[in-house]
Amino acid sequence: MNKLLLPSLLLSIFVISSCSSQQSNVLNESDAEAFLERVELEDKTLGPIASSAYWIGSNFITYDSQKVVADYSKRFQLLALERARQASTFDSVEVSKENRRKLNL
């Protein structure tokens, strides 16, 4: 009987703690604006780096420069996919027309 007491107690604690920690994360317009500001800042920071990589790849056609271009291309494709996933969480949020256009892009 003692062998079952500890696992039962741990299971009960786990179930109770998981039920009580549920929170409703309701997104609003300020969350969407913060997301858009973060994305725009990242674009200003990362954009010139990617442009430089593509310029080098176009002007110095070597195996190494093409690897650099492929690496940055992969990174930015994954970043774009992640941003699109995050932007879709704001589909039901009322935002300005300008911000809706940005979120849809």
N, C-alpha and C positions, 0 to 999 in steps of 0.2 A: 504494500500500500504506500509506503514511503517513497518507492521508486516512481510512482505516478504523481505524487504530490508536487514535486519541483517542476516537472514539465508542464503540468496543468496550471500551476501558478504563473510560470513564465508566459505561457500561451494567453492566459487571461490578461496579464499586464500588457502584452503586445496588442491584443485586440482592443482593449480599453484605450490605450494611448493612441492608437491609429484612428480610432473613432473621434476622439476629442480634439485631435490636431487638424481636422479638416477645416480649411478656410476657404471662403469664397473670394477668388481673385477676379474682381470685376475691373475690367480695363475702362479707362475714360479718355477723353480728348487730350489731357495733359500727358498721359502715358504715350499716346501716339506721337505727340509733338516731341517728347524726349527721345523716342525711338528714331524719329526722322532726323533730329539734330545729331544724334550719335552716328547715324549712317552717313550724313553729309560730312561730318568731321573726319570719319574714316576715309571717305572718298578723297577729301582734300589731302590727307596724309599719304594714302596708298596709291593714289592715281599717278603722281609723278614717277614713282618707283616702277610701276608697271609700264608706263610710257617709255621710260628709259630702257627697260629690258627689251621691249618690242623694237625700239630704235636700234639698239645694239644688234639684235637678231636680224634686222633687215639690212644693216650696213656691213656687218662682219659675219658673213655666212660660214660659220664653222660648226663643228659638232657641239662644242661647248656652248656657244651662243644659242644654238637651237634647243639645247637642254634647259638653259635658263628660261627661254621663252615658253617652253612646254611646262616648266615648273610653275611659272607665274600664271599661265593660262589655267592650269588645274586649280591653283589656289583661288583665283578670282571666280572661277565657275562654281566652286564649292561655297565660297562666300556669298555669291549671288543666290544660290539655292537656299542657303540658310536664311538670308535676309528675306527672301520671298516667303519662306515658311513663317518667319516671325511676323511679317507684314500681314499675313492672312489672319492672324489672331485679332486684328483690328477691323475685320470686315463688318462687324455689327456695331462698331462705335461710330457715333455721329461726329464727323470732323468737317472742317472747311473744304470747299471744292478743291482748293490748291493742295491741301494735305491728302485728300482722297486720291487725286491724280498721282501724287508722289507714292502713296501706298500701293496703288495699282500698277505702277511701273516696277 
